[in-house]
Amino acid sequence: MHSLLRSAAGVARRSLRVRASDDAVATAPVPQLPASSGPVMVWFQHDLRVADHPGLLAAINSGAPQLLPFFCLDPQLYAPLCLLPSGPAVLLAVLARLRQQLRAVGSDLVVRVGPAATTTAAIAGAAGVKRIVIERQEESRWLEAGHMLAQQLDSSALPTRISSWQAPLWQQGSFKPNFKDWKESRGPALAPLPAPGKVPPLPAGSSDVHGEVPSSSRELRPEDILEAYLTADTTASPEPRLAFLRSSVSELEVPAAPGASFLGLLGPLLGLGVLSSRQVYAKTLAAEVARWGGRMPLLGPGTVTAKAALAAVELNDFHRQLAGHIPQEGDAGTARGDPPARGSSSSSPAATSSWWGEEPVASAAASFDEAPDGVSQWGITDWPAGLPRRCSWRWRGALTDFCVVEPRNPRPGAPAIVLVHGFGAFGDQWRFNLGPLSEAGYRVFAPTLPGFGRSEKAALQYSQNAWRDFIRDFLVCVVGSPAVLAGNSIGGFTAASALTKSNYCKPVVVKLPAGTSNKDFLVCVVGSPAVLAGNSIGGFIAASAAADYPSLVAGLALLNSAGPVTPGYTAADAAAAAAATSPSPNPWLVRAGTAALMLYLRSSIAKQLKWLYPTNPDNADEWLEQEIYRAACDSRSADVFASVFYLPKPRPLNFLVNDLWKGPTAVIQGVLDPLNDAQARSDLLVQQCAPVGLRAWNIQAGHCPHDEQPELVNAALLEFIEQMVEPTMQCGSSSSSSPAVVGAAVSKAQ
């Protein structure tokens, strides 16, 4: 785990006040499963631990005579680990530790490699499993894997049932989608559950152990890593192997990214479930109480690391619940009707179109649930083509949002369309574009950038470069074909591999030592070229992604794009700007200015929206106003807003498009934009970028033409794609015509 811990990425922290009620803890519930006379499988996914594991305890309490702890390495699901430095190495080390923990209580970990649904169903059938217990996930790909498993079991006529569990940090019954309301009503935190002392044996013939488990004396326990992190800014002497944490925390905790150290250093352990949110919260509070003489300081935690840890798990818990929240009457920015009952057949969007239609884009996570006594009803039956859905995807430890709609009649070979929103907006703002563009035969995506909308406002170092890289990874892992696997098994996971770096053009070699089964393990992450369309700062981010990762982009559309237009700008100017340093603003002034601006904007959202929508103010409706307000109330939203004061100097748009991207480009300009002289800006950009074959559409609209005059924007986008992008892809003359490949290949054992 050393290399991943050392490769810390950073981000922002907000001062956290712990109330007296938060110090209290309540007993966490254990789900109740029906008594089982046959084997029960616990499918480990992002819960790679034995302590504070409600699903494992529930399976034991069911009275099952045998228990099958199971892990399936599905490259489609774990491909994002290839984008993290040493990501696969950490997974291997974590699995080895989990196997060791299970052996200590009389069990073991059964490992398979392959497609999750078919592989898990085959193992369950062979072992006679009566029930499969899994953690309830928020990410759409994992929800779909559970739904596909249910279909596999049903089609095989197996009597196996599926049950899910969760481990929230606070009770879920009183969840409110407004962070401030939720924090006031959530009650005491839940205490982590103990590890089981004994686990029933494996079903006969199900063990597949290869190699030796690393010695525990050499392994760093996750609890030790957390303890060393919490004492990194104190005088305590850490374990020698973790001494680097002290300097790493200092490097990460900068004014532009307060609180970045926890997610950057311990985020992977939380993401893989090696540590639960409840364990981190309880351990941090206990450490702070002990440090301050038996009671919490009046203003909350007194150390930087404790504040970062508590803020991170609080955000994690809130956004996990938000992703699966079913809209209720009175929720800001959500449907006003009564939601269908969870687990009932009416939970399908197709069956409840009148209710789902009141919300611009329905939540996929909220629609998934298992029927209490059936298999085929687990999750929705099908999500109809042409109906947008809002999904979740985790990026660098933070849960993010995206909207997607599949076409009813796909165009063969057509690129996907990815719509990037502006500052303060979110993917759902493309509500009037998603459906119409898909009706023309295109897959359409609208991600919500980290820090906005319903995406987590995590402690990341927000900048145009970070958002550019988010779009890059989104294109690779979500829009593209996520992974291709060659090989049957990687055996016992007995040694950590070394993924040297993440590269979007070349294969990266990961070496496994001798002693592992099947030495030919190959994972390739493939990103298919897509059309990027961005509004405001989203246009600048899309242009940056096209400029720096052109093999992932087929076409670029700029809608009232942010970013300077500087005639005569050259590569030498870019190099000089990159080498130059500018003084950082005073952080106290930034906080004061941000607080004042946030207060003003929250109180005048409706007025500002009407001003930005001059020709069609009705589209600046109550839903949009309420959802912007809801997001502005999220914890750390002010930190995201403050990031604009620390942004590096941007490269000019004309340099990105004309000198770096050099591909098909459209400028779709709302010429009534009150933020600038939009007509003159459009003319200047066209003049500076003429050599790339740029084409402009001028629309009578304000700053957000896609939401104000969607019919005109949709027509312009389709004309651009059909006349300029697709012919270029077919003839292969553009640099964007060939997909980018991220490879993680394992060579034969040395």
N, C-alpha and C positions, 0 to 999 in steps of 0.2 A: 504493500500500500504506500510505501515511501514516495515513489515517483509521482503518483497522482496527488498525494498530499502536498508535495513540493510545488507542483505545477498549479499554483493557486490563481484563480481568476477572481476579480474583485467586484465590489459593488457597494451600494449605499445603505446606511443605517439611520434609523430614526431613534431618538431617545425614548426609551421604554419605561413607563411608570408601572410598577406592579402594585395593584391594589391589595388591601388586606385580604379580601375574599379570594384572591388568586393564590395566596399562600396555602389555603386549605386544600385538601385533596379528598376525593370521594372514591369509593371502590369501583373499579372498572367492571362492567358486566362481562360475563362469558356467554356467548350464544348457546342456546339450547337446541341440540339436534335430536331427532327421534332416535330411540334405542335401535341399535344395529346388531343383527346376528351374523353379519358378514364383514369383510374387510372394508375399511374406510381409507381413502387416499387424501392426503394433504398435499395439494399442488403448490409448491413454493414458487413465487414469482418475484415480487419486490418486497419480500418479507423474510429475508434470509437470516433468521435468528430462531432461537427456541424460547427465550424469555420475552414476556409481554406479547405472547402470540395467542390471541383468543381462538383462532381456528384450530391450532394444535390442541389446546386444552379442551375445546368443545368436542373434537374427535375422540380424545381419550375418555371424556365423560360420557360419551354415547354408549360405552360398554362394548365397543367393537373388539372382537377377539384378536384381530390383526390390524396393524396400521401401516400404511405405505407412504412414507415421506418421499416426494417425487419432485424432480426438477427437469424441465425440458428446455434445452438450449435451442430455441427457434431463432434463426438469424433474422427473420423478418421482425421479430419483437425486440431483440437485443442489439440490432445494428447500430443504434445511436452510440453505443459504447465505443465503437470504432472511431468516433469523432473526438473522443476524449483522450488526452495523453495517458497511456497505460491503462485505458479503460478495461480491455479484456484481461489484463494482468490482475487488476483488482477483483474482477468477477471470479477468476480462478482461485485467488487467495480466499475470498469470502466463502466460496463453495467448499473449499477444503476445510475451513473452520466449521461450517455448518455440519459437514459430515462428522467431524471430530466430536462436536457437541451431541449429535444424535447417537453416536456410538457410546458415549459416556452414560446414556440413559437406556441402553439396551436396544437401540435401533440402528438405522443406517440411512444413507441418502441414495436413492435410485436415480440415476442420471441417464437421459436419452438426448439425442440430437435429431432434430427434424421439425416438420410443421407441427405446431402445438396441438391443434385439434385432433388430427388423425393419430399422432403419436400417443397422446394422452389417452384417447379412447381405446387404442390397441392395448396399452398397458393395463388399463382398467378392466377391459374385457378378459384378458389373459389371467388376471389375478382374482377375478370374480368380485370386483369392488362394488359395494352397494351404494356408496355415497362419495362424491368428490367435494372437498372443502377448499374454497379459494378465497383470497382477499378481494373485496369489491374494489375494482379499479376505476379511475376516472378517464384515463386515456382511451380514446376510441378504439385504437388497435387492439388493446387488451380486452375491452368489452366485446369486440367482434370475435376475438379468439374464444371467449367463453360461450358466445352464442353459437359459433361454429362447432364447438365441442358438444353442445346440447343437440345440435342437428345430427352430428356423427353418432351419438349414443342412440338417438331416436331411430335413425335409419338402420342401425344395427340391431334394433329390437332389444337393446340391453336395458335391464331394469334400473340402471344406475341413476341416482338423483344428484343434483348439484345444489350446494348451499354456499352462500357467501357470508363473509364477516368483515367487520371494520374495527379499527382501533383509534377512534377520535380522541383528541386531547381534551375536548369538552363534550358533554352530552349533546346529541344532535337534535333532540326533539324540539328545542326552541330556537332553531337556527333562523337567522334573519340575513337577507342578502346585503343589507347595509352594514358595513363593518362596525360603525359606531353603535348602532342598535344592538348588534350581536354581542359586542364586547360588554355592554351594560347588562345584558340579560342571560349570559351564558352560565353563570354559577361557578362553582369550584372546579378546578382541574381534576382529571381522573388519574389515579395512581397506576403505574405499570403493574402488570400481572407477573407473578413469579414463574420461573421455568419449571417444567414438570420434573418430578423426581424419577419417574419411570414411564416408558413408552411401550405399548404392546409390540410384540415382535412383528417382523415383516411376514407377509404371506409367503408360503413355501414357493421357492423357485424364482422369487422376484429380485434377489440381490444381484448387483453387477458391480463389484468392487474391483478396481484395477489400481495397482501401485500403492504406495504408502502415504499416509497423511503426514504432513510436516510436524515436527516436534513442537509441542505447545510451549516449551521453554524458549523457543526462538521467535515465536509469533507475538506480535503486538496485539493486545486485546483492544477492541473498539472502546471499551470503558477507559482504558489507559490513555488512549489518544484523546478522548474527550476531556479527561482530567488534566492532561498536559496542556491542552488548548485553553481550558478555563483558568489555568495558573500562568499563562504565557505573559501576561502583563503585571505579574506580581514578582516577589523575590524568591518564590519557591524554586527549588532545583528540579528540573524535569528529568525524566528517564533519558539517558544520553542519546539514544536513537531518535528522540523527539525534541532535542534541543533546538533544532532548526525552526520549530514552531514560533519561538519568540521573535526571531527576525522576520519570519513570514507574516506574522500578525502586524508588525510595525510597517512592513511594506504595503500591506493591503488596506490598512485603516488610514485612508487619506481623505481630505475634505471632500473630494469629488465622489468618494465611494465609502461613506461611513457604514460600518457593519458588514463590509465585504468579506471579512476574514472567515466567518463561519461557513458560509456557502462555498467559498473558494477552497477551504481546507477540509471540511467535514461533510460537504454536500453529497459526495458520492456514497458515503456510509449511510446517510439518511435516505438517499434515493434508492439504494438497493435494499433498504430495510434492515441493515445490520444493526442500526440503532433506530428505535422508534421515537416519534415525537414525544411520547409520554416519558420515555427513559431520559431523553435530553432535558426535558423540562424539569423533571424531578431531581435529576443529578445537579443541574445548574442551580436550582433553588437551594438544595441542601448545601452545596459548596458555598453559596453566598451567605447563607445563614451562619454557617460555621466560621466563615472568614470574618464576619462582623459581630462576633461575640454572641451568637444565639438568636439574633433577630435581623430581619431585613431592613436595610436603610429606609428612611422615610420616603425618599425620592426614588426608590427602586434600586436595582443592582448598581453596585459602585465600580464595576470593572467593565472595560470595553468589550471583552470577550463574552461575559455573561449577558450583557445587553444584546449583543449580536445573536447569541444562541437563542435566547428567549424570543426575540423578535422574529427570527427565522422560523421556528416551529409554530409560533402563533399564526404567521402568514400561511404556512403550509397547511395547517388545519383549516383555516378559514376558506382558502381557495379550493381545497379538496371538497369541502361541503358545498361551496358555491357551484362547482362544476356539475354536481348531481342534484342540485336543488330543483324541486318541482315548483313552478310559479304558483303563488298563492294570491288571493285577493288582497290588494293593498301593497304588494311588492312594487317598488319603483322600477319602471321600465319593463314590466312583465305583463303577462296576460291577466285579465280581470275575471275571467270565468272560473268555474270550479274545475280543478284538474281531474283527470281520470284516476281511478284507483290503481296503485302500483301493483304489478303482478297480474293484473287482469288482462283479458284479451283486448280490452278497449284502450290499452296503453299504446297500441300502434298508432303512429301519426296518421296513417291512412284512415283509420277508424275514427279518429277524433280531429278531422281536418278543420272543423269549425272552431274548436278550442285552440289548436296549435296555430291556426291562421291569425289569431289575435297577437301573437308574438312574431316579429319579422323572421327570426330564425330560431327554430326549436332546438332544445338541448338534447344531444344524443345520450349523454350520461344519465339525464333525468328519465329517459324512456326505458332504460334497461333495468330489469329486475327478474329474479327467478320466481316461478310459480312454486308455492309451498309443497305441492305433491306431484309435480310433473317435470318432464325434461324438455319437451319441445317448446314449451311456453317460456323458457328462460330467455329474457330479452325480447326485443321486438321481432316479429316474424320476418319482415323485410322493410328496409327504408326505401320508399318509392323513388325511382329515378325522377329527376326534375324538382324534387322537394329539398330545399336547402336544410342542412342540419349544422348545429354548432357542436364542435368536438374539442377535445383537449389533447395537448401534446407537451411533454416535459422537455425543456431545453435548459441545459446547464443547471439543473436542479430546480428550476422554476416552472410551475404549471402555466402553460399558455393556451390561448383560445384560438380556434380558427373555424371559419365557416366553409362548407364545401357542398357542392351539388353535382351530381352525376347526370349526364345528358340522357334523355330518353332515346335519342337516335344518334349515337356517337359518330363523328366524322372520322373515317379511317386516316390514321397518321396525323391527326390534328394535335397541335400543342395544347397543353393546359394553359389556362389563364390565371395568373396570380395577381390579386388586387391588394395594394398596400395603402393603408390609410394614413392620414396626417396626424400631427401632434394633437393630443387630447381626444382623438377619435378612436375607432375600433373597427374590427372587421365587419360587424353587423351594419355599419353605416353604408355598406355596398348592397343593402337590402333590395334596392330596385334594379340592380345589375346582375345579381347572381342567377336568378331564374331565366331572364331573357337571353343572357349569353349562353347558358346551358341549352336552351331550346334551339340554338343554332348548331349544336353538336359538340360543344366544348366542355371539358371538365373545368370547373371554376372553383378557385380557392380564394378566401379572404382572411389571411391570418391577422390576429391582433398582436401587435408588437409587445414584447415584454415591457411591463410598466404601464400599460394602458388598458382601458376597458375592463374585461373580466380576467385578463391575464394577471398573473401574480406580480405585485410591485416588489419584487425580491431585491436583495442587496447586491445588485450588479452595477458595474461601472457603465452607466448608460452613455452612449455616444452614437454618432452616425456610423462609426465603424462596427460597434457591437450590434446595432440593428441590421447593418449590412450582412454581417456574419450569421445573424439569425435567419435572414432570408435565404442565404446560401444553404444552411443546414436544413431549412424547411424544404427547399427545392430538392435536396438530396434524399432526405429521410421520409418526407410525407408525400410530396408530389411525384417523385421518381419511384422506380422499382426499388424497394428498400434493401433487398438482399438476395443473393444467390448462394446456395450452399452446395459444396461437394464434400462428401465424406459422411460416415455414419455415426461416429462417436469420437469424442476426445477423452474418453476414459475417466480416470479418477480425479482429474483436476489436482494432481499432486504437487505441481510446481507452478509458480507464476511465470507468465511469459513477459516479453518486453516489447511493447509497441512503441517504436522509436518516435514516431510523429504522425500527425494526421495530414494527409496530402490529397488534394482533389484531382490530381492528374496522374500520379504514379502509384503502383502497388506498394504496400508497406508490409514488410516481412515480420511475422511473429514466430519465434522459435520455441518449440516445446522440447523438453529433454527426453532422453530415452526412457522407456518404461511406461509411457502412455499408450493407450490403444489407439489405433488408426492415426497414422502420422500425416495424413493428407487432409487437413482441415482448411477450408477456404471460405472466406466471406467477402463478397464484393457488394459495395453500396453504389447504386447507379442512379444518377440524377438525370432525368430526361429534360431536354430544353423546353422552356416555358416562356410565354409572353408575360412580361412584368408591366403592370400599369400602376402608377403611384400618384397620389394626390398630396400636394403641399410637401412636407418633409418626407412623406412616403415616396414622392417622385424622386427626390434627391437620393434616398436610400436605394430605390430601384435602379437609378442610374449608376450608383456606386457599385451595386452588385453586378450589373451588366459590364461595367468597366473592368472590375477586378476578377470576375469569374465568368468570362464571356461564353465558355462552353456550356454553361447551364442556362443560357438565355437565348431565345429565338427572336424576340422582338421587344422593344421598349416603348411604352406610352407614358408621356408626362402630362399630368393634369394639374395646371397651376402649380408647377413644381417650385419648391424652395431651392435655394442655392444661388450663388452669384453667377453672373454672365460677364466674363472678363475678356474682351477682345485681345488677341495677341498672346494669350497665356501659353506657355510652353512647358515641356518636361523639365527643363532646367529650373523654371519658376516653382514647379511642384517639388523638386528635390530640395530647393532652398527653403521652401515653406516647411517641409517635413523636418529639416534640420534645425530650424529656428525654434526658440523657446519664448514663451510669453508668460508674464507674471500671473500667478493665480489670484483670483479675487479673494477678498477677505471673507472667510466662511461665515462670520457673524453677520456681515452685511448681506450676504447671499440669503441666509436664513430669514432675516428680517424682511428683506424685499420679497422673498418667496411667500412668506406668510401673508403679507399685505396683498399681494397679487392674487393668491388663492382665495382669500376672503372676498375680494372684489369679484372675481370670476364666478365663484359659487353663488353669489347673490345676483348675478346679472346674466345667467346662462341664456335665458330666453331672449333677452335683448340682443346679446351678441350673435345668437344664431340668426335671428331675423335680419340683422345687419349683413351677415355673410350670405344670405339667400335673397337677394334683392328682387328677382323676377318671380319666384315661387316660394314665398315665405311659409305657405301652408305645409311644405315638406319639412320645415324646421318644427316638427310637431312635438307633442307632449312626451311621446316615448323617447325621442332623441334627447330632449332636455333632461328627463328623469334618469336616463342611463348615464349621461355625462355626469350628472350630479352624484349618482350612486358610485361611479368610479372615483370621483374626486374625494369621496368620504373614505376610501380605502386607506388602510395604514400605509404609510410611506409614499402616498401620492404626491405630497409636497416635495419629497426627495427627488422624485422623477422630474418634477417641474424644475427643481433647482439645477438639474443636470445641464440645462441649456447654458448656464453661466460658466461651465467647465468644458464645453465642447471644443475640440480642436478646430483650427481654422479650416473651413471647407474648401475642397478643390472646386474650381468653377464648373458649372454644368457643361459648358461648351467643350471644355477639356475632357471631361468624362465621356461625353458622347462622341465627339469628333476625333479625338486622339487615341482613346483607349477602347471604347465599345465598337465603333465603326460599323454598327449593324442597323437594321431597319428601325426607324424611330418615328414616333408620332408626337406632336405637340397639340393637345386638346385643351384649349384655353377658355376659361370663363372670363370674357373680356370686361365684365363689370365688377371684377374683384375689387373690393374696397381697400384691400391691404396694400395695393401697389398699382402702378400704371400697367395693367395687364396686357393691353394691346401693344404698347411699345416694347414690353418685355418679350412678348411672343415674337414680334418682328425681329428683335435683336438676336434671339436664340436661333431663329430660322436662318438669319443671315450668317451667323457664326458657325452653324452646323450644316450648311448646305451640301458640302462634299459627301456626307454619309447618306444622302437620299432621304432627308427628313421631310415630312409632310405635316402641315398644320391645319387644324380645324378651329375656327373661332366661334364660340357659342355665347349667346346672350344669357349669361349666368354669372354668379359670384364666385367665391373662393372654392366651393365644393360642387362643381358642375355635375358630377356623377350622381349626387343625391338631389340636387335642385332641378336639373333637367335630364333625368336618366335616359329618356328615349333618344335624345340627341347624342348623348355620350355613347350609349350602346351601339347606335348606328355607326358612329365614327370608329369605335373600336373594331367592330366586325369588318368594316370596309378596310381598315388598316391591316388586319390580320389576313383577310382573304386576298387582298391585292398586293400587299408588300411582304408579309411574313411567310405565308405558305409557299408562294412561288420560289422564294429564296431557299427554303428548307428542301424543296423538291430538287432544285438544281444543285444543291450542295455547295454553293459558292460562298456561304457565310461561315464565319468561324463558329457560329452557334449551331451548325448543322450536325455535329457529332456530340453524343452525350459524354458527360464527364463521369469518370469512374473513380470511386474511392475503394481501394483494395486493402484487405487485411489477410495476407496469405500465410499459412503455417507451412514451413518447409518440412521435409522429412527429418525425423529425429537424428540428431548428431550421433 
